[in-house]
Amino acid sequence: MPSTPRFLWNYHRSAAPEEAEAGAPPLPPPDEGVVRVIPLGGLGEFGQNMMVYEYGDDIVAIDCGQMFPEEELPGVDMIVPDVSYLVERIDRVRGILLTHGHEDHIGGLPYILKTLPVPVYGAPFTLRLLKARLVEHGLAETADLREVAFRKPLRLGAFRATFIHVTHSIVSSASIALKTPAGTIVHSGDYKIDSNPPDGEPFDFYSFTRLGEEGVLALMNDSTNIESPGATASESSIIPDLERIFTTAPRAVIAATFSSSIHRIQTLLNIAREHGRTVFVTGLNLERNLAIARDMGYIEAPDGLFAPLSAYGDFPPERALVLTTGSQGEPLSALSRMALGDHRQIRLAPGDTVVLSARMIPGNEKAIFRMMNHFARHDVRVIYERVARVHVSGHGYSGELAQMIEMLNPRYLVPMHGESRHLRIHAEMARRMGYPAERVPVIENGDVLELTADAATVRGRLDVSRILVDGKSVGEVGEVVLRDRLHLGQDGMVVVFMTVDRTHDRIVTGPEIISRGFVYMEESEALVETLRQLVIETFEACDSETREDPAVLKEEVRRAVRRYLRKEFERFPMVLPVVMEI
């Protein structure tokens, strides 16, 4: 195979020039016998999972998820993958394959299908969840959604894709085997090896064992729980503790879980029915997903088990179960509104029990504990995974990840789905299992990995920037806007407003000083007057040519005010001079 030079290929138009090597050529199709793998999201982070596979003139992608923003991205609603690489090669993209219906695997599609209108393949339930999201974006009628069946091969150019059933925290989850002329790639998706799944649909050991016997070129394996030894507990293992909670709760039980955790929802409904509790559902996504799952037969519950929220106030609390979202303490969620006492239909009282039947996602702890403290002040009991088994993970522990490796016996093991430390711990485990380092490449978003029977080589790197979603704006919020938002949030703003008479070269109105987030105006009259005098003195010190140019005058005022505030307060508010001319 000819040697390919290593470059940083830049496909994000707004990236800083220094981020890409000057003169880098376009990335050509891979050579014959080479499978190219490019992660666009999900490696080196949790969320926005998306992986690109390329053979010859054919490209397929697996998943296209969203990720919630960190604190340093104020005002941003979510992050989705940068698909510029695919858009520029859209004539070669054969489709996007979906492993399951969680938002970190499908949530980016409503934002990228407008620019990347390619077929989307998935299990029927996964596509129903996706279609409900596409309706909100006006794409449901135009999106090309194609249902697939487990174990039934699908031809996509040089790829033959087979969906293999795995157990996870949502129904119809799949690993995907991609057979190519160079060998088979197995993309694990999210999975655990659950010997007693609630829906009775088993982990497909047979298909994985067959693939292992036939030979696997590479396994792309989930790394989420690599730090946890042994095996994940079965979803059924939470039933005894939930039973105890329902039995001992003196009043209403409020259970919060992820809206896509269909198995968990079914378990809670079963227990409610056994204990004679009527179910009230709140949360738009939860209501929608529950309706879809019932319609498709994934949740079995009679209509009589449910009651409308409007009836909650007239219902005996000891006979009520409230199913809700908001387990992560999201400020506008139904559960957070209950904690603050401003939910329109549900008012909690002493003796009620809140069950957080979901994991604490790293970074959400403060919000969750703040919400729990609100409940505690009203004598509402809160039960979560640290005090009772009310949640088990849908991701396999290290023992299950090793079992997958042993079943498939791949030539290469490529850790995915995790932060940098997870990927490297996963690689270390593989090396302890006998894999040499050169057969366990650790890659992150944008790396261009090329696989052959003889070598796994990182040939270069794409500049895959994050695409920020802010309301209806997709990709329009850049570094400057974020920097301004952080600046305003940390130091506040000082506005200087004045009107200048150009004819007589004097200030006729103002200067008026307005502060937001810097000082409290009503208690800072002395500072306001000092700033007014400073602006007047700055204006009078300017020559006539400067006074006649509003842009230059504003810069002189800005510089003078910033210099004074920095010297006197050691703070750096944003200073915005506004100069009107008459």
Buried (B, 14 or more C-beta within 10 A) or exposed (E): EEEBEEBBBBBBEEBEEEEBBEEBEEBEBBEEBBBBBBBBBBBBBBBBBBBBBBBBEBBBBBBBBBBBBEEEBBEBBBBBBBBBBBBEBEEBBBBBBBBBBBBBBBBBBBBBBEEBBBBBBBBBBBBBBBBBBBBEBEBBEEBEBEEBEBBEBBEBBBBBBBBBBBBBBBBBBBBBBBBBEBBBBBBBBBBBBBEEBBBEBBBBEEBBEBBBEEEBBBBBBBBBBBEBEEBBBBBBEBBEBBBEBBEEBEBBBBBBBBBBBBBBBBBBBBBBBEBEBBBBBBBEBBBBBBBBBBEBEBBEBEEEBBBEBEEBEEBEBBEBBBBBBBBBBBEEBBBBBBBEEEBEBBEBEEBBBBBBBBBBBEEBEEBBBEBBEBBEEBEBBBBBBEEBBBBBBBBBBBBBBBBBBEBBEBBBBBBBBBBEEBBBBBBBBBBEEEBEEEBBBBBBBBBBBBBBEEEBBBBBBBBBBBBBBBEEEBBEBEEEBBEEBBBBEEBBBBBBBBBBEEEEEEBEEBBBBBBEBBBEEEEBEEBBEBBBEBBBEBBEEBEEEBBBEBEEBBEBBBEBBBEBBEEEEEEBBBBBBBBEEE
